[in-house]
């Protein structure tokens, strides 16, 4: 079975695009999932609370 270069490149580009779109969808769903709200709110508050103290 002989696969030509342009066929392999086309498949790789198509699969790569679908892979990146799927990973972006998974990341978006994870960030917007209601069960993660407490975790993200705590992380946002922790960063702000640490900045109120002096460095020394």
C-alpha positions in Angstrom: 0.0 0.0 0.0 1.6 3.2 -1.2 0.4 6.5 0.5 1.2 9.6 -1.4 2.7 12.6 0.4 -0.2 15.0 -0.3 -2.7 12.5 0.9 -0.9 12.0 4.2 -0.5 15.8 4.6 -4.2 16.3 4.0 -5.1 13.7 6.5 -2.8 15.1 9.1 -4.1 18.6 8.7 -7.7 17.5 8.9 -7.1 15.3 11.9 -5.1 18.0 13.6 -7.9 20.5 13.1 -10.5 18.2 14.5 -8.2 17.3 17.4 -7.6 20.9 18.3 -11.3 21.8 18.0 -12.2 18.8 20.2 -9.7 19.8 22.9 -10.9 23.4 22.8 -14.5 22.2 23.3 -13.4 20.0 26.2 -11.6 22.9 27.9 -14.6 25.2 27.4 -17.0 22.6 28.9 -14.6 22.1 31.8 -14.4 25.8 32.5 -18.2 26.3 32.2 -19.3 23.2 34.1 -21.4 24.3 37.1 -19.6 21.9 39.5 -16.3 23.7 39.0 -17.6 27.2 40.0 -16.6 26.9 43.6 -13.0 25.8 42.7 -12.6 28.7 40.2 -14.1 31.3 42.6 -11.8 30.1 45.4 -8.7 30.3 43.1 -9.7 33.9 42.1 -10.2 35.0 45.7 -6.9 33.4 46.9 -4.9 35.4 44.5 -6.5 38.7 45.5 -6.3 37.9 49.3 -2.5 37.2 49.0 -1.8 40.6 47.4 -3.2 42.6 50.4 -0.2 41.8 52.6 3.2 43.5 52.4 6.1 41.7 50.7 8.5 42.0 53.7 
